[in-house]
């Protein structure tokens, strides 16, 4: 798969570079950096499997595959994530992450949610539920994702765009971003 093949090359650049990177056409904002003011470019949120850093860094691969597009990529995969932060509201960095994700989701024109096989991704399931009615979602839940049936039925019920492969995901994201660029 072309997108997953880019993971190895893009991962090093994403995790060692600055939290806010810019190419000629693309801005990448990584949590917890401040969301930039709207500038007319479409905003893409890359939600889905992270699993405390154990899932493949598909966000880096997607970002690399879209590097030629004039888009703002909002990436929740935080390079300085500390697995020892408690997932409770009173934990400052945990709260900062959750609030960043909610604000980025609201600010996005297109939301991708990828449910990696072998992952559970409970927060991604929550985010899918929160945004299923918005028309912003593009979802990929391949065979091997533990709640694929729930994702498939929910996507069908709410008319969420669903694709079967990473390559199809890339095509669907490009189409959605092109549509938002034209508006």
The 8 nearest C-alpha neighbors of each residue, nearest first, counted from 0:
[[1, 3, 2, 4, 166, 165, 164, 5],
 [0, 2, 4, 3, 5, 166, 165, 64],
 [3, 1, 5, 4, 60, 0, 61, 165],
 [4, 2, 6, 5, 0, 1, 60, 57],
 [3, 5, 1, 2, 6, 0, 7, 60],
 [4, 6, 60, 3, 2, 8, 7, 9],
 [7, 5, 60, 9, 3, 4, 8, 10],
 [6, 8, 10, 5, 9, 4, 11, 60],
 [7, 9, 5, 6, 10, 11, 12, 60],
 [8, 10, 6, 59, 12, 11, 7, 60],
 [11, 9, 13, 7, 12, 59, 6, 8],
 [10, 12, 14, 13, 9, 15, 8, 7],
 [11, 13, 9, 15, 10, 16, 14, 8],
 [14, 12, 10, 16, 11, 15, 9, 59],
 [13, 15, 11, 78, 12, 16, 10, 17],
 [16, 14, 12, 13, 11, 17, 78, 10],
 [17, 15, 12, 13, 14, 18, 20, 11],
 [16, 18, 19, 20, 15, 13, 14, 12],
 [17, 19, 29, 20, 16, 28, 32, 30],
 [20, 18, 28, 17, 27, 29, 21, 32],
 [21, 19, 27, 26, 17, 18, 22, 28],
 [22, 20, 26, 25, 27, 23, 19, 24],
 [21, 23, 25, 24, 26, 20, 66, 67],
 [22, 24, 25, 21, 69, 67, 26, 66],
 [25, 23, 69, 22, 68, 67, 70, 26],
 [24, 26, 70, 69, 22, 21, 71, 66],
 [27, 25, 21, 71, 20, 72, 70, 22],
 [26, 28, 72, 20, 19, 71, 73, 21],
 [29, 27, 73, 19, 74, 72, 32, 26],
 [30, 28, 74, 18, 32, 75, 31, 73],
 [31, 29, 32, 75, 77, 74, 99, 76],
 [30, 32, 29, 99, 96, 33, 95, 77],
 [33, 31, 30, 29, 28, 34, 18, 19],
 [34, 32, 35, 31, 28, 30, 99, 29],
 [33, 35, 32, 36, 28, 103, 73, 102],
 [36, 34, 33, 37, 38, 28, 32, 71],
 [35, 37, 38, 34, 33, 39, 106, 40],
 [36, 38, 39, 35, 40, 42, 106, 41],
 [39, 37, 40, 36, 35, 41, 71, 42],
 [40, 38, 37, 41, 180, 42, 70, 182],
 [39, 41, 70, 38, 69, 180, 42, 71],
 [42, 40, 70, 179, 108, 180, 176, 71],
 [43, 41, 71, 107, 108, 72, 70, 109],
 [42, 44, 72, 109, 107, 110, 73, 71],
 [45, 43, 73, 110, 46, 107, 111, 72],
 [46, 44, 111, 74, 58, 73, 110, 43],
 [47, 45, 112, 111, 44, 123, 113, 110],
 [46, 48, 112, 113, 123, 114, 49, 45],
 [47, 49, 120, 114, 115, 50, 54, 113],
 [48, 50, 54, 52, 51, 53, 47, 76],
 [51, 49, 53, 52, 54, 48, 120, 118],
 [50, 52, 53, 49, 82, 54, 80, 81],
 [51, 53, 49, 50, 54, 55, 76, 56],
 [52, 54, 50, 51, 49, 55, 56, 48],
 [55, 53, 49, 50, 52, 48, 56, 115],
 [56, 54, 57, 53, 49, 52, 6, 48],
 [57, 55, 58, 59, 6, 54, 10, 60],
 [56, 58, 60, 59, 55, 61, 6, 3],
 [59, 57, 61, 56, 60, 62, 45, 74],
 [60, 58, 62, 9, 57, 61, 10, 56],
 [59, 61, 6, 5, 57, 63, 58, 62],
 [62, 60, 64, 58, 63, 59, 57, 2],
 [63, 61, 59, 65, 60, 64, 58, 66],
 [62, 64, 66, 60, 65, 61, 59, 9],
 [63, 65, 61, 62, 66, 60, 2, 5],
 [66, 64, 62, 63, 67, 68, 61, 173],
 [67, 65, 63, 68, 64, 25, 62, 24],
 [66, 68, 65, 24, 69, 25, 64, 23],
 [69, 67, 66, 65, 24, 70, 25, 173],
 [68, 70, 24, 25, 40, 67, 71, 41],
 [69, 71, 25, 41, 40, 68, 42, 72],
 [70, 72, 42, 26, 27, 25, 43, 41],
 [73, 71, 27, 43, 42, 28, 26, 44],
 [74, 72, 44, 28, 43, 29, 27, 45],
 [73, 75, 29, 45, 76, 28, 44, 72],
 [76, 74, 30, 77, 29, 100, 73, 46],
 [77, 75, 74, 78, 30, 29, 49, 58],
 [76, 78, 80, 30, 79, 75, 29, 31],
 [79, 77, 14, 80, 76, 13, 18, 29],
 [78, 80, 77, 81, 14, 76, 30, 31],
 [81, 79, 77, 78, 82, 51, 76, 52],
 [80, 82, 83, 84, 79, 51, 92, 78],
 [83, 81, 84, 80, 51, 85, 52, 86],
 [82, 84, 81, 85, 80, 86, 93, 51],
 [85, 83, 82, 81, 86, 93, 90, 92],
 [84, 86, 87, 83, 90, 93, 82, 88],
 [87, 85, 93, 84, 88, 90, 94, 89],
 [88, 86, 85, 89, 90, 93, 94, 84],
 [87, 89, 90, 94, 86, 93, 91, 85],
 [88, 90, 87, 91, 94, 93, 86, 85],
 [91, 89, 93, 88, 87, 92, 94, 85],
 [92, 90, 94, 93, 89, 95, 88, 96],
 [93, 91, 95, 94, 90, 96, 84, 97],
 [92, 94, 96, 90, 95, 91, 86, 97],
 [93, 95, 91, 97, 92, 96, 88, 98],
 [96, 94, 92, 98, 93, 97, 99, 91],
 [97, 95, 99, 93, 94, 98, 92, 100],
 [98, 96, 100, 94, 99, 95, 101, 93],
 [97, 99, 101, 95, 100, 96, 94, 102],
 [100, 98, 96, 102, 97, 101, 95, 103],
 [101, 99, 103, 97, 98, 102, 104, 96],
 [100, 102, 98, 104, 103, 99, 97, 105],
 [101, 103, 105, 99, 100, 104, 98, 106],
 [104, 102, 106, 100, 105, 101, 99, 107],
 [103, 105, 101, 107, 106, 102, 100, 44],
 [104, 106, 102, 103, 107, 101, 108, 100],
 [107, 105, 103, 104, 102, 108, 42, 101],
 [108, 106, 42, 104, 109, 43, 105, 44],
 [107, 109, 42, 41, 135, 43, 110, 106],
 [108, 110, 135, 43, 107, 136, 44, 42],
 [111, 109, 44, 136, 135, 43, 137, 45],
 [112, 110, 137, 45, 46, 136, 138, 44],
 [111, 113, 47, 46, 138, 137, 139, 45],
 [114, 112, 47, 139, 138, 115, 48, 140],
 [113, 115, 140, 48, 47, 139, 144, 112],
 [116, 114, 118, 48, 144, 113, 117, 140],
 [117, 115, 144, 143, 118, 141, 114, 142],
 [116, 118, 144, 143, 115, 145, 119, 114],
 [119, 117, 116, 115, 120, 144, 48, 50],
 [118, 120, 121, 145, 117, 144, 146, 50],
 [121, 119, 123, 48, 122, 118, 124, 50],
 [122, 120, 124, 123, 119, 125, 126, 48],
 [123, 121, 125, 124, 120, 126, 47, 127],
 [124, 122, 126, 47, 120, 125, 121, 127],
 [123, 125, 121, 127, 122, 126, 128, 120],
 [124, 126, 122, 128, 123, 127, 129, 121],
 [127, 125, 123, 129, 128, 124, 122, 130],
 [126, 128, 124, 130, 125, 129, 131, 123],
 [127, 129, 125, 131, 126, 130, 124, 132],
 [128, 130, 126, 127, 131, 125, 132, 133],
 [129, 131, 127, 133, 132, 128, 126, 136],
 [132, 130, 128, 127, 133, 129, 157, 159],
 [133, 131, 130, 134, 157, 129, 159, 158],
 [134, 132, 135, 130, 131, 136, 129, 159],
 [133, 135, 136, 132, 159, 131, 130, 158],
 [136, 134, 109, 133, 110, 108, 137, 130],
 [137, 135, 110, 134, 111, 159, 109, 138],
 [136, 138, 160, 111, 161, 110, 112, 159],
 [139, 137, 161, 112, 111, 113, 136, 160],
 [138, 140, 113, 162, 161, 163, 141, 114],
 [141, 139, 114, 147, 113, 144, 138, 142],
 [142, 140, 143, 139, 144, 163, 116, 115],
 [141, 143, 144, 116, 140, 147, 145, 163],
 [142, 144, 116, 117, 145, 141, 147, 115],
 [143, 145, 116, 147, 117, 142, 146, 115],
 [144, 146, 147, 143, 119, 117, 118, 116],
 [147, 145, 149, 148, 144, 150, 119, 143],
 [148, 146, 150, 144, 149, 145, 140, 151],
 [149, 147, 151, 150, 146, 152, 145, 153],
 [148, 150, 152, 146, 147, 151, 153, 154],
 [149, 151, 147, 153, 148, 152, 154, 146],
 [152, 150, 148, 154, 149, 153, 147, 155],
 [151, 153, 155, 149, 154, 150, 156, 148],
 [154, 152, 156, 150, 155, 151, 149, 157],
 [155, 153, 159, 151, 157, 152, 156, 158],
 [154, 156, 152, 158, 153, 157, 151, 159],
 [157, 155, 153, 154, 158, 152, 159, 151],
 [158, 156, 154, 159, 155, 132, 153, 131],
 [157, 159, 155, 154, 156, 160, 134, 132],
 [158, 160, 154, 157, 136, 161, 155, 131],
 [161, 159, 137, 138, 136, 158, 162, 154],
 [160, 162, 138, 137, 139, 159, 154, 163],
 [163, 161, 139, 167, 168, 164, 138, 160],
 [162, 164, 139, 141, 167, 161, 140, 165],
 [165, 163, 167, 166, 162, 168, 139, 141],
 [164, 166, 168, 167, 169, 2, 0, 163],
 [165, 167, 169, 168, 164, 170, 2, 0],
 [168, 166, 170, 164, 165, 169, 162, 171],
 [169, 167, 165, 171, 166, 170, 162, 172],
 [168, 170, 172, 166, 167, 171, 173, 165],
 [169, 171, 167, 173, 168, 172, 174, 166],
 [172, 170, 174, 168, 173, 169, 167, 175],
 [171, 173, 175, 169, 174, 170, 168, 176],
 [174, 172, 176, 170, 171, 175, 177, 169],
 [173, 175, 177, 171, 172, 176, 178, 170],
 [176, 174, 178, 172, 177, 173, 171, 179],
 [175, 177, 179, 173, 178, 174, 172, 180],
 [178, 176, 180, 174, 175, 179, 173, 181],
 [177, 179, 175, 181, 176, 180, 174, 182],
 [178, 180, 176, 182, 181, 177, 41, 175],
 [181, 179, 177, 178, 182, 41, 176, 40],
 [180, 182, 178, 179, 177, 176, 41, 40],
 [181, 179, 180, 178, 177, 39, 41, 40]]
